Amino acid sequence: MAMTGLSRLGPLPLRLAVAAPLILHGYQKLFVHDFSKFVETVATFGLPYSEILAYVAAWGELGGGVLLALGFVTRLAALVNAGTMVVAIWKVHMEGDFMANWQRLSGDGGYEFPLVILGACLCLVMTGAGALSVDGALAMKKQREPAPEQ
């Protein structure tokens, strides 16, 4: 079912609510805190190319957050940040046994915040940016263009 009426505006508050903390956290990682410490933290995850992953995560949060706020390349920006949240939950918040950590959903070290961001990003991957967005404006422009004559 296509989005019509008010449902076309539904992704806007979701995009803005997700964009704000992503922009804040990405900015803090890159420009407020010592970025090398974040790179060291990512290196402890045991994943390959940890320095590249740290840059992708930080710039994905900052740049991806801005893109989400604008509604531009929304699905890609949301997908990058969904991946970042999966890694954050898996490697930072879910240390050890999954069931033992299920109780750590909230509170210090809990994963409720990254879980909500993950869910919102996945929703935006599936729905797109909605009507009030750069993506929406580009789609409308494309629909209005006449078909090329043959």
N, C-alpha and C positions, 0 to 999 in steps of 0.2 A: 504494500500500500504506500503510495507516494505521500510525502508530507504536503498537507494543504492547510490553508487558514492559519490559525495560531500555531499549529505544530511546526510550521516552517521556522518559527522564531524560537522554538524550544532549545536548540543547541546554543543560542547566544548566552543565556545565563550560565550554562554549563561550561562553555568555553572560557568565559571571564572568570568564573570561580576557580577553574583549574589553572588558568594562566597566571593569576596573581601569586600563588605560592611557588609555582615553578620559576617565575621570573625572579622572585626574591631569593630562593635557594640557589639558583644558578649564579646570580649576581654575587651573593655572599661567597660562594666557592671560588669564583674567578677573581674578585676584586677586593673583598673584605678580609677573608681569612687567608692564611698561607696556603696557596694552591698545592705546593709540593707535599704538604701533609695529606691533602685529599688523594694525591697520586699514590702516596705511601699506603694509605688505607685501602685503596682499590687494589694495590699490589698484593695485599694480604688475602685477597679473595681467591687466589690461586688460578685466576683466569689468564689466558694469554693476552699479550699486548695491553697490559694494564694501564700504561701511560696514555695510549690512544683511547682506551675505554673511559678513562677519567675525563679527557677532553670532550669526548662524545657526550658523556653524561652531563657535564657542567654546561657546555654550550647547547646541548639539547634542551636542558631545562631553561636556560636564559633565552636563547634564540627560538626554541620551540614554543616557549610560553608567549613570546611576542607574536609569533605566527598564529598561535591559537587565539590570542586576543583579537587579532585582525581577521581571523578566519581565512588565512591564506595557506595553501598546501596543508590544510587541516589534518587530513588523514595521515599524511607522512609525519607531521609534527607530533600528532597523538601517538602514532605507532612507536616512534623513537622514545617518547616518554613512558609509554607502557612498558617497553623493554627495560628502561632504566628502573622502573618501579618493581618489576619482577626480580631484577638483580638485587635491588635494595632489600626487598622482603626476604629473598632467599639467602643472601650473604650477610646481611646486617641484622635483620630483625628475627630471623628464624634459626638462630644458632642451635645446633643439635637436633633433638627429636621434635618432629612436627607436633605431635599431640601434647607434649610438655609445653611447647611454645604457644599452643592455641590459647592458653590462659593469659598469655602476654599480649592479647589483642590491643589492650589499652594501657595507659600509664607509661612510665619511663621505659623507653626501649620498645614500646609496643609498635605494632605494625598497622593500626587502624588507619592512620593518615595515608601512608603509601598505598594501602589497599583501596581506599576511596579514590585516590588519584588514578590508580590502575583501572578501576572500574569506569571512571569518567572518561579516561583516555580510550578505553576499548569501545565505549559508547560512541565517542566521536569518530573513531575509526569506522564504525559501522554506519553511522548516520551522516557523516560529513558535517560541514560547517553551518548549514541552514541558510536562511534567506539573507539576514543582515551580516554579510561577510564579503570579503574579496572574492572567495570562491563562488559564492552565490551570484555576485555581480558579473563575474566572468561567464558563468553558465547562462545567465540571462542574455548577455551580449551575444554569445554564440548561438542561442536559439533565435535571436532576432535577425541574424545575418542571413541574407538570401542564399539559397543553394547556388553553386556555380553552374553557369550555363554550359551545355555540352554541344 
